[in-house]
Structures are given as structure tokens and as C-alpha cells.
Amino acid sequence: MKPIISIEYCPKCGWMLRAAYMAQELLTTFTDDVNGVLLKPSEVSGSYIISIDGTEIFDRKTEGRFPEIKELKQLVRDVVNPGKSLGHSDR
């Protein structure tokens, strides 16, 4: 079974578009590797957590920032398909 990526975002902070953009990037890059990306409005203010099948890979509060797309793709790749080349995102 292919994994599901979840992006939990704070709707009150206006982060839905950021989450949708990241979901689009991940779906484009990992079309054959994932079962989908779930956008999940959080009930916790300021929340922006990315997980794969329930395992957290990035938390904005812990890191003190949002992930860069290149970094996010590398984090996802390391879980869903470690042998996959990300081309320019690997440099």
C-alpha cells in the first residue's frame, strides 16, 4: 500500500494556499510513490505539520520555520522511495 502524506495547517493563519502548493509539488514529484496528499485544517493555532502515514517529518513550531520545497521533497523521498533521484533538488 502506498503511503499518504498529510499536511495539517492552521486555516486561521491563512496557510491553506501554502499547503495546497506544497501538496501540488509533492503530487507532481511522487505521482507513482504515494496514494495521495491530505490537506487537514488544524484546530491548533499556528500548526503546520507534515507527516507520512502518521509519522511526523516536519513541524513548523519545532523548526521555527516552514520547509523549503527542496527540503520537503528530500524528506518525503527518504521515506517513500529512498532510491529516487530528485534531479536538481538533490544538489
Biopython code that builds the backbone (N, CA, C, O; Angstrom):
import numpy as np
from Bio.PDB.StructureBuilder import StructureBuilder

atoms = [
    (1, "MET", "N", (0.841, -1.196, 0.000)),
    (1, "MET", "CA", (0.000, 0.000, 0.000)),
    (1, "MET", "C", (0.881, 1.252, 0.000)),
    (1, "MET", "O", (1.806, 1.372, 0.803)),
    (2, "LYS", "N", (0.587, 2.159, -0.888)),
    (2, "LYS", "CA", (1.359, 3.392, -0.977)),
    (2, "LYS", "C", (0.993, 4.319, 0.185)),
    (2, "LYS", "O", (-0.158, 4.342, 0.622)),
    (3, "PRO", "N", (1.972, 5.082, 0.684)),
    (3, "PRO", "CA", (1.727, 5.966, 1.823)),
    (3, "PRO", "C", (0.894, 7.201, 1.454)),
    (3, "PRO", "O", (0.801, 7.593, 0.291)),
    (4, "ILE", "N", (0.300, 7.789, 2.481)),
    (4, "ILE", "CA", (-0.453, 9.042, 2.338)),
    (4, "ILE", "C", (0.291, 10.131, 3.102)),
    (4, "ILE", "O", (0.629, 9.971, 4.275)),
    (5, "ILE", "N", (0.533, 11.228, 2.419)),
    (5, "ILE", "CA", (1.173, 12.389, 3.041)),
    (5, "ILE", "C", (0.061, 13.278, 3.582)),
    (5, "ILE", "O", (-0.943, 13.504, 2.906)),
    (6, "SER", "N", (0.238, 13.779, 4.791)),
    (6, "SER", "CA", (-0.744, 14.666, 5.402)),
    (6, "SER", "C", (-0.096, 16.010, 5.705)),
    (6, "SER", "O", (0.991, 16.072, 6.280)),
    (7, "ILE", "N", (-0.772, 17.077, 5.315)),
    (7, "ILE", "CA", (-0.310, 18.427, 5.656)),
    (7, "ILE", "C", (-1.397, 19.056, 6.521)),
    (7, "ILE", "O", (-2.473, 19.408, 6.037)),
    (8, "GLU", "N", (-1.094, 19.189, 7.807)),
    (8, "GLU", "CA", (-2.026, 19.815, 8.751)),
    (8, "GLU", "C", (-1.624, 21.280, 8.887)),
    (8, "GLU", "O", (-0.497, 21.594, 9.269)),
    (9, "TYR", "N", (-2.558, 22.165, 8.571)),
    (9, "TYR", "CA", (-2.249, 23.594, 8.528)),
    (9, "TYR", "C", (-3.270, 24.388, 9.344)),
    (9, "TYR", "O", (-4.382, 23.920, 9.589)),
    (10, "CYS", "N", (-2.885, 25.576, 9.755)),
    (10, "CYS", "CA", (-3.771, 26.464, 10.503)),
    (10, "CYS", "C", (-4.573, 27.319, 9.521)),
    (10, "CYS", "O", (-4.007, 28.188, 8.859)),
    (11, "PRO", "N", (-5.896, 27.079, 9.417)),
    (11, "PRO", "CA", (-6.693, 27.885, 8.495)),
    (11, "PRO", "C", (-6.830, 29.347, 8.947)),
    (11, "PRO", "O", (-6.973, 30.244, 8.116)),
    (12, "LYS", "N", (-6.785, 29.579, 10.251)),
    (12, "LYS", "CA", (-6.902, 30.950, 10.773)),
    (12, "LYS", "C", (-5.677, 31.796, 10.410)),
    (12, "LYS", "O", (-5.755, 33.022, 10.332)),
    (13, "CYS", "N", (-4.551, 31.121, 10.190)),
    (13, "CYS", "CA", (-3.313, 31.812, 9.820)),
    (13, "CYS", "C", (-3.237, 32.076, 8.312)),
    (13, "CYS", "O", (-2.340, 32.777, 7.843)),
    (14, "GLY", "N", (-4.187, 31.506, 7.557)),
    (14, "GLY", "CA", (-4.196, 31.695, 6.106)),
    (14, "GLY", "C", (-3.189, 30.831, 5.377)),
    (14, "GLY", "O", (-2.675, 31.230, 4.332)),
    (15, "TRP", "N", (-2.897, 29.648, 5.911)),
    (15, "TRP", "CA", (-1.868, 28.801, 5.330)),
    (15, "TRP", "C", (-2.400, 27.724, 4.393)),
    (15, "TRP", "O", (-1.650, 26.834, 3.994)),
    (16, "MET", "N", (-3.678, 27.786, 4.035)),
    (16, "MET", "CA", (-4.243, 26.781, 3.141)),
    (16, "MET", "C", (-3.577, 26.821, 1.761)),
    (16, "MET", "O", (-3.270, 25.767, 1.203)),
    (17, "LEU", "N", (-3.350, 27.997, 1.207)),
    (17, "LEU", "CA", (-2.726, 28.090, -0.114)),
    (17, "LEU", "C", (-1.304, 27.544, -0.109)),
    (17, "LEU", "O", (-0.876, 26.903, -1.069)),
    (18, "ARG", "N", (-0.577, 27.797, 0.968)),
    (18, "ARG", "CA", (0.781, 27.256, 1.104)),
    (18, "ARG", "C", (0.717, 25.721, 1.130)),
    (18, "ARG", "O", (1.509, 25.047, 0.470)),
    (19, "ALA", "N", (-0.229, 25.185, 1.896)),
    (19, "ALA", "CA", (-0.399, 23.732, 1.992)),
    (19, "ALA", "C", (-0.786, 23.144, 0.635)),
    (19, "ALA", "O", (-0.283, 22.089, 0.249)),
    (20, "ALA", "N", (-1.673, 23.819, -0.083)),
    (20, "ALA", "CA", (-2.112, 23.348, -1.402)),
    (20, "ALA", "C", (-0.947, 23.366, -2.397)),
    (20, "ALA", "O", (-0.803, 22.450, -3.206)),
    (21, "TYR", "N", (-0.125, 24.404, -2.334)),
    (21, "TYR", "CA", (1.050, 24.499, -3.205)),
    (21, "TYR", "C", (2.010, 23.346, -2.921)),
    (21, "TYR", "O", (2.501, 22.701, -3.847)),
    (22, "MET", "N", (2.278, 23.089, -1.637)),
    (22, "MET", "CA", (3.188, 22.005, -1.284)),
    (22, "MET", "C", (2.604, 20.656, -1.692)),
    (22, "MET", "O", (3.338, 19.775, -2.142)),
    (23, "ALA", "N", (1.303, 20.488, -1.540)),
    (23, "ALA", "CA", (0.644, 19.250, -1.957)),
    (23, "ALA", "C", (0.815, 19.044, -3.457)),
    (23, "ALA", "O", (1.112, 17.936, -3.905)),
    (24, "GLN", "N", (0.630, 20.098, -4.227)),
    (24, "GLN", "CA", (0.792, 20.027, -5.683)),
    (24, "GLN", "C", (2.214, 19.617, -6.052)),
    (24, "GLN", "O", (2.412, 18.757, -6.910)),
    (25, "GLU", "N", (3.186, 20.221, -5.416)),
    (25, "GLU", "CA", (4.593, 19.886, -5.684)),
    (25, "GLU", "C", (4.886, 18.423, -5.354)),
    (25, "GLU", "O", (5.568, 17.735, -6.113)),
    (26, "LEU", "N", (4.369, 17.953, -4.220)),
    (26, "LEU", "CA", (4.612, 16.571, -3.809)),
    (26, "LEU", "C", (3.911, 15.580, -4.735)),
    (26, "LEU", "O", (4.480, 14.545, -5.084)),
    (27, "LEU", "N", (2.684, 15.893, -5.129)),
    (27, "LEU", "CA", (1.954, 15.007, -6.040)),
    (27, "LEU", "C", (2.622, 14.938, -7.409)),
    (27, "LEU", "O", (2.637, 13.882, -8.041)),
    (28, "THR", "N", (3.162, 16.038, -7.859)),
    (28, "THR", "CA", (3.849, 16.075, -9.153)),
    (28, "THR", "C", (5.131, 15.237, -9.097)),
    (28, "THR", "O", (5.426, 14.486, -10.027)),
    (29, "THR", "N", (5.879, 15.367, -8.020)),
    (29, "THR", "CA", (7.154, 14.670, -7.881)),
    (29, "THR", "C", (6.988, 13.189, -7.555)),
    (29, "THR", "O", (7.755, 12.354, -8.035)),
    (30, "PHE", "N", (5.987, 12.863, -6.739)),
    (30, "PHE", "CA", (5.844, 11.490, -6.233)),
    (30, "PHE", "C", (4.570, 10.801, -6.738)),
    (30, "PHE", "O", (3.949, 10.028, -6.008)),
    (31, "THR", "N", (4.188, 11.082, -7.977)),
    (31, "THR", "CA", (2.975, 10.528, -8.577)),
    (31, "THR", "C", (2.863, 9.018, -8.400)),
    (31, "THR", "O", (1.801, 8.514, -8.035)),
    (32, "ASP", "N", (3.943, 8.298, -8.653)),
    (32, "ASP", "CA", (3.918, 6.837, -8.598)),
    (32, "ASP", "C", (4.257, 6.269, -7.222)),
    (32, "ASP", "O", (4.193, 5.057, -7.016)),
    (33, "ASP", "N", (4.615, 7.141, -6.283)),
    (33, "ASP", "CA", (5.116, 6.682, -4.989)),
    (33, "ASP", "C", (4.137, 6.848, -3.827)),
    (33, "ASP", "O", (4.301, 6.209, -2.787)),
    (34, "VAL", "N", (3.125, 7.695, -3.991)),
    (34, "VAL", "CA", (2.196, 7.950, -2.883)),
    (34, "VAL", "C", (0.747, 7.722, -3.306)),
    (34, "VAL", "O", (0.415, 7.746, -4.491)),
    (35, "ASN", "N", (-0.089, 7.503, -2.324)),
    (35, "ASN", "CA", (-1.510, 7.283, -2.549)),
    (35, "ASN", "C", (-2.286, 8.600, -2.529)),
    (35, "ASN", "O", (-3.474, 8.628, -2.851)),
    (36, "GLY", "N", (-1.617, 9.685, -2.152)),
    (36, "GLY", "CA", (-2.267, 10.982, -2.147)),
    (36, "GLY", "C", (-1.701, 11.896, -1.081)),
    (36, "GLY", "O", (-0.859, 11.502, -0.274)),
    (37, "VAL", "N", (-2.188, 13.137, -1.100)),
    (37, "VAL", "CA", (-1.825, 14.129, -0.093)),
    (37, "VAL", "C", (-3.113, 14.645, 0.519)),
    (37, "VAL", "O", (-4.013, 15.101, -0.186)),
    (38, "LEU", "N", (-3.188, 14.568, 1.834)),
    (38, "LEU", "CA", (-4.357, 15.014, 2.581)),
    (38, "LEU", "C", (-4.092, 16.405, 3.147)),
    (38, "LEU", "O", (-3.099, 16.612, 3.845)),
    (39, "LEU", "N", (-4.972, 17.360, 2.851)),
    (39, "LEU", "CA", (-4.885, 18.684, 3.462)),
    (39, "LEU", "C", (-5.855, 18.695, 4.632)),
    (39, "LEU", "O", (-7.056, 18.483, 4.463)),
    (40, "LYS", "N", (-5.318, 18.945, 5.818)),
    (40, "LYS", "CA", (-6.105, 18.813, 7.043)),
    (40, "LYS", "C", (-6.083, 20.118, 7.836)),
    (40, "LYS", "O", (-5.049, 20.482, 8.396)),
    (41, "PRO", "N", (-7.216, 20.824, 7.889)),
    (41, "PRO", "CA", (-7.269, 22.041, 8.707)),
    (41, "PRO", "C", (-7.059, 21.676, 10.185)),
    (41, "PRO", "O", (-7.701, 20.760, 10.699)),
    (42, "SER", "N", (-6.174, 22.386, 10.849)),
    (42, "SER", "CA", (-5.866, 22.107, 12.250)),
    (42, "SER", "C", (-6.766, 22.918, 13.178)),
    (42, "SER", "O", (-7.190, 24.026, 12.850)),
    (43, "GLU", "N", (-7.040, 22.351, 14.321)),
    (43, "GLU", "CA", (-7.780, 23.075, 15.354)),
    (43, "GLU", "C", (-6.820, 23.817, 16.274)),
    (43, "GLU", "O", (-7.247, 24.586, 17.136)),
    (44, "VAL", "N", (-5.517, 23.585, 16.089)),
    (44, "VAL", "CA", (-4.487, 24.223, 16.907)),
    (44, "VAL", "C", (-3.905, 25.401, 16.135)),
    (44, "VAL", "O", (-3.382, 25.225, 15.034)),
    (45, "SER", "N", (-3.990, 26.592, 16.699)),
    (45, "SER", "CA", (-3.473, 27.791, 16.036)),
    (45, "SER", "C", (-1.974, 27.680, 15.782)),
    (45, "SER", "O", (-1.219, 27.207, 16.631)),
    (46, "GLY", "N", (-1.560, 28.121, 14.607)),
    (46, "GLY", "CA", (-0.146, 28.146, 14.254)),
    (46, "GLY", "C", (0.424, 26.804, 13.836)),
    (46, "GLY", "O", (1.631, 26.679, 13.631)),
    (47, "SER", "N", (-0.425, 25.805, 13.707)),
    (47, "SER", "CA", (0.044, 24.465, 13.383)),
    (47, "SER", "C", (0.336, 24.313, 11.884)),
    (47, "SER", "O", (-0.438, 24.764, 11.040)),
    (48, "TYR", "N", (1.450, 23.680, 11.576)),
    (48, "TYR", "CA", (1.796, 23.319, 10.202)),
    (48, "TYR", "C", (2.695, 22.095, 10.303)),
    (48, "TYR", "O", (3.913, 22.207, 10.436)),
    (49, "ILE", "N", (2.063, 20.919, 10.237)),
    (49, "ILE", "CA", (2.766, 19.660, 10.454)),
    (49, "ILE", "C", (2.609, 18.767, 9.223)),
    (49, "ILE", "O", (1.501, 18.572, 8.724)),
    (50, "ILE", "N", (3.714, 18.236, 8.748)),
    (50, "ILE", "CA", (3.687, 17.330, 7.605)),
    (50, "ILE", "C", (4.069, 15.947, 8.104)),
    (50, "ILE", "O", (5.077, 15.771, 8.788)),
    (51, "SER", "N", (3.239, 14.964, 7.748)),
    (51, "SER", "CA", (3.505, 13.595, 8.176)),
    (51, "SER", "C", (3.225, 12.629, 7.039)),
    (51, "SER", "O", (2.523, 12.947, 6.080)),
    (52, "ILE", "N", (3.796, 11.440, 7.175)),
    (52, "ILE", "CA", (3.578, 10.359, 6.211)),
    (52, "ILE", "C", (3.050, 9.172, 6.987)),
    (52, "ILE", "O", (3.734, 8.637, 7.860)),
    (53, "ASP", "N", (1.841, 8.762, 6.670)),
    (53, "ASP", "CA", (1.175, 7.653, 7.371)),
    (53, "ASP", "C", (1.249, 7.828, 8.893)),
    (53, "ASP", "O", (1.484, 6.863, 9.622)),
    (54, "GLY", "N", (1.051, 9.048, 9.361)),
    (54, "GLY", "CA", (1.013, 9.321, 10.795)),
    (54, "GLY", "C", (2.357, 9.602, 11.443)),
    (54, "GLY", "O", (2.410, 9.963, 12.619)),
    (55, "THR", "N", (3.450, 9.442, 10.694)),
    (55, "THR", "CA", (4.784, 9.719, 11.239)),
    (55, "THR", "C", (5.207, 11.122, 10.819)),
    (55, "THR", "O", (5.348, 11.411, 9.631)),
    (56, "GLU", "N", (5.405, 11.981, 11.799)),
    (56, "GLU", "CA", (5.756, 13.381, 11.537)),
    (56, "GLU", "C", (7.144, 13.493, 10.918)),
    (56, "GLU", "O", (8.110, 12.905, 11.404)),
    (57, "ILE", "N", (7.220, 14.269, 9.827)),
    (57, "ILE", "CA", (8.530, 14.508, 9.206)),
    (57, "ILE", "C", (8.937, 15.980, 9.288)),
    (57, "ILE", "O", (10.110, 16.311, 9.117)),
    (58, "PHE", "N", (7.955, 16.874, 9.554)),
    (58, "PHE", "CA", (8.287, 18.291, 9.690)),
    (58, "PHE", "C", (7.215, 18.998, 10.514)),
    (58, "PHE", "O", (6.020, 18.826, 10.272)),
    (59, "ASP", "N", (7.651, 19.797, 11.493)),
    (59, "ASP", "CA", (6.739, 20.594, 12.320)),
    (59, "ASP", "C", (7.253, 22.023, 12.344)),
    (59, "ASP", "O", (8.368, 22.285, 12.794)),
    (60, "ARG", "N", (6.436, 22.941, 11.860)),
    (60, "ARG", "CA", (6.833, 24.349, 11.795)),
    (60, "ARG", "C", (7.201, 24.894, 13.168)),
    (60, "ARG", "O", (8.158, 25.659, 13.287)),
    (61, "LYS", "N", (6.469, 24.520, 14.194)),
    (61, "LYS", "CA", (6.753, 25.044, 15.537)),
    (61, "LYS", "C", (8.093, 24.550, 16.061)),
    (61, "LYS", "O", (8.839, 25.310, 16.679)),
    (62, "THR", "N", (8.400, 23.283, 15.818)),
    (62, "THR", "CA", (9.674, 22.717, 16.269)),
    (62, "THR", "C", (10.849, 23.349, 15.520)),
    (62, "THR", "O", (11.869, 23.696, 16.116)),
    (63, "GLU", "N", (10.684, 23.490, 14.196)),
    (63, "GLU", "CA", (11.764, 24.016, 13.350)),
    (63, "GLU", "C", (11.851, 25.539, 13.371)),
    (63, "GLU", "O", (12.898, 26.106, 13.057)),
    (64, "GLY", "N", (10.755, 26.205, 13.740)),
    (64, "GLY", "CA", (10.747, 27.656, 13.768)),
    (64, "GLY", "C", (10.625, 28.295, 12.390)),
    (64, "GLY", "O", (10.926, 29.476, 12.216)),
    (65, "ARG", "N", (10.178, 27.501, 11.405)),
    (65, "ARG", "CA", (10.076, 27.983, 10.021)),
    (65, "ARG", "C", (9.259, 26.981, 9.214)),
    (65, "ARG", "O", (8.920, 25.900, 9.694)),
    (66, "PHE", "N", (8.953, 27.363, 7.989)),
    (66, "PHE", "CA", (8.316, 26.450, 7.044)),
    (66, "PHE", "C", (9.414, 25.715, 6.277)),
    (66, "PHE", "O", (10.526, 26.228, 6.155)),
    (67, "PRO", "N", (9.120, 24.523, 5.759)),
    (67, "PRO", "CA", (10.138, 23.824, 4.973)),
    (67, "PRO", "C", (10.269, 24.453, 3.587)),
    (67, "PRO", "O", (9.298, 24.954, 3.021)),
    (68, "GLU", "N", (11.472, 24.416, 3.063)),
    (68, "GLU", "CA", (11.679, 24.777, 1.668)),
    (68, "GLU", "C", (11.183, 23.587, 0.842)),
    (68, "GLU", "O", (11.231, 22.452, 1.316)),
    (69, "ILE", "N", (10.712, 23.827, -0.377)),
    (69, "ILE", "CA", (10.191, 22.739, -1.213)),
    (69, "ILE", "C", (11.263, 21.681, -1.458)),
    (69, "ILE", "O", (10.989, 20.484, -1.378)),
    (70, "LYS", "N", (12.474, 22.120, -1.755)),
    (70, "LYS", "CA", (13.576, 21.187, -1.999)),
    (70, "LYS", "C", (13.782, 20.281, -0.785)),
    (70, "LYS", "O", (13.914, 19.064, -0.922)),
    (71, "GLU", "N", (13.809, 20.879, 0.388)),
    (71, "GLU", "CA", (13.990, 20.135, 1.639)),
    (71, "GLU", "C", (12.829, 19.166, 1.877)),
    (71, "GLU", "O", (13.040, 18.021, 2.276)),
    (72, "LEU", "N", (11.611, 19.632, 1.631)),
    (72, "LEU", "CA", (10.432, 18.795, 1.835)),
    (72, "LEU", "C", (10.452, 17.586, 0.909)),
    (72, "LEU", "O", (10.151, 16.470, 1.331)),
    (73, "LYS", "N", (10.803, 17.806, -0.340)),
    (73, "LYS", "CA", (10.882, 16.693, -1.291)),
    (73, "LYS", "C", (11.924, 15.671, -0.846)),
    (73, "LYS", "O", (11.708, 14.467, -0.989)),
    (74, "GLN", "N", (13.046, 16.133, -0.312)),
    (74, "GLN", "CA", (14.075, 15.216, 0.166)),
    (74, "GLN", "C", (13.575, 14.415, 1.371)),
    (74, "GLN", "O", (13.823, 13.213, 1.463)),
    (75, "LEU", "N", (12.874, 15.077, 2.292)),
    (75, "LEU", "CA", (12.332, 14.388, 3.468)),
    (75, "LEU", "C", (11.319, 13.315, 3.055)),
    (75, "LEU", "O", (11.335, 12.201, 3.579)),
    (76, "VAL", "N", (10.447, 13.662, 2.117)),
    (76, "VAL", "CA", (9.437, 12.711, 1.646)),
    (76, "VAL", "C", (10.105, 11.568, 0.893)),
    (76, "VAL", "O", (9.782, 10.403, 1.125)),
    (77, "ARG", "N", (11.030, 11.890, -0.003)),
    (77, "ARG", "CA", (11.739, 10.873, -0.773)),
    (77, "ARG", "C", (12.422, 9.859, 0.130)),
    (77, "ARG", "O", (12.384, 8.660, -0.143)),
    (78, "ASP", "N", (13.050, 10.335, 1.209)),
    (78, "ASP", "CA", (13.778, 9.452, 2.118)),
    (78, "ASP", "C", (12.867, 8.411, 2.762)),
    (78, "ASP", "O", (13.335, 7.358, 3.197)),
    (79, "VAL", "N", (11.562, 8.704, 2.824)),
    (79, "VAL", "CA", (10.604, 7.769, 3.408)),
    (79, "VAL", "C", (9.921, 6.915, 2.340)),
    (79, "VAL", "O", (9.841, 5.695, 2.481)),
    (80, "VAL", "N", (9.430, 7.547, 1.276)),
    (80, "VAL", "CA", (8.591, 6.819, 0.308)),
    (80, "VAL", "C", (9.364, 6.090, -0.790)),
    (80, "VAL", "O", (8.897, 5.072, -1.301)),
    (81, "ASN", "N", (10.547, 6.602, -1.157)),
    (81, "ASN", "CA", (11.328, 5.966, -2.220)),
    (81, "ASN", "C", (12.786, 6.434, -2.124)),
    (81, "ASN", "O", (13.227, 7.271, -2.911)),
    (82, "PRO", "N", (13.532, 5.884, -1.150)),
    (82, "PRO", "CA", (14.911, 6.357, -0.887)),
    (82, "PRO", "C", (15.840, 6.324, -2.105)),
    (82, "PRO", "O", (16.801, 7.092, -2.152)),
    (83, "GLY", "N", (15.585, 5.473, -3.075)),
    (83, "GLY", "CA", (16.462, 5.399, -4.241)),
    (83, "GLY", "C", (16.123, 6.379, -5.342)),
    (83, "GLY", "O", (16.842, 6.456, -6.337)),
    (84, "LYS", "N", (15.044, 7.129, -5.190)),
    (84, "LYS", "CA", (14.570, 8.042, -6.237)),
    (84, "LYS", "C", (15.480, 9.260, -6.361)),
    (84, "LYS", "O", (15.841, 9.884, -5.363)),
    (85, "SER", "N", (15.843, 9.587, -7.589)),
    (85, "SER", "CA", (16.603, 10.798, -7.861)),
    (85, "SER", "C", (15.636, 11.972, -7.958)),
    (85, "SER", "O", (14.590, 11.878, -8.600)),
    (86, "LEU", "N", (15.995, 13.064, -7.320)),
    (86, "LEU", "CA", (15.172, 14.279, -7.393)),
    (86, "LEU", "C", (15.756, 15.300, -8.360)),
    (86, "LEU", "O", (15.326, 16.453, -8.384)),
    (87, "GLY", "N", (16.721, 14.884, -9.147)),
    (87, "GLY", "CA", (17.322, 15.789, -10.122)),
    (87, "GLY", "C", (17.953, 16.992, -9.458)),
    (87, "GLY", "O", (18.798, 16.848, -8.575)),
    (88, "HIS", "N", (17.544, 18.187, -9.880)),
    (88, "HIS", "CA", (18.140, 19.418, -9.347)),
    (88, "HIS", "C", (17.853, 19.617, -7.869)),
    (88, "HIS", "O", (18.579, 20.357, -7.206)),
    (89, "SER", "N", (16.824, 18.985, -7.332)),
    (89, "SER", "CA", (16.516, 19.123, -5.903)),
    (89, "SER", "C", (17.491, 18.339, -5.021)),
    (89, "SER", "O", (17.499, 18.514, -3.803)),
    (90, "ASP", "N", (18.306, 17.486, -5.621)),
    (90, "ASP", "CA", (19.293, 16.739, -4.859)),
    (90, "ASP", "C", (20.603, 17.505, -4.704)),
    (90, "ASP", "O", (21.462, 17.102, -3.921)),
    (91, "ARG", "N", (20.766, 18.589, -5.429)),
    (91, "ARG", "CA", (22.023, 19.339, -5.385)),
    (91, "ARG", "C", (22.007, 20.383, -4.310)),
    (91, "ARG", "O", (22.988, 21.106, -4.137)),
]
sb = StructureBuilder()
sb.init_structure("model")
sb.init_model(0)
sb.init_chain("A")
sb.init_seg("    ")
for serial, (resi, resn, name, xyz) in enumerate(atoms, 1):
    if name == "N":
        sb.init_residue(resn, " ", resi, " ")
    sb.init_atom(name, np.array(xyz, "f"), 0.0, 1.0, " ", f" {name:<3s}", serial, name[0])
structure = sb.get_structure()
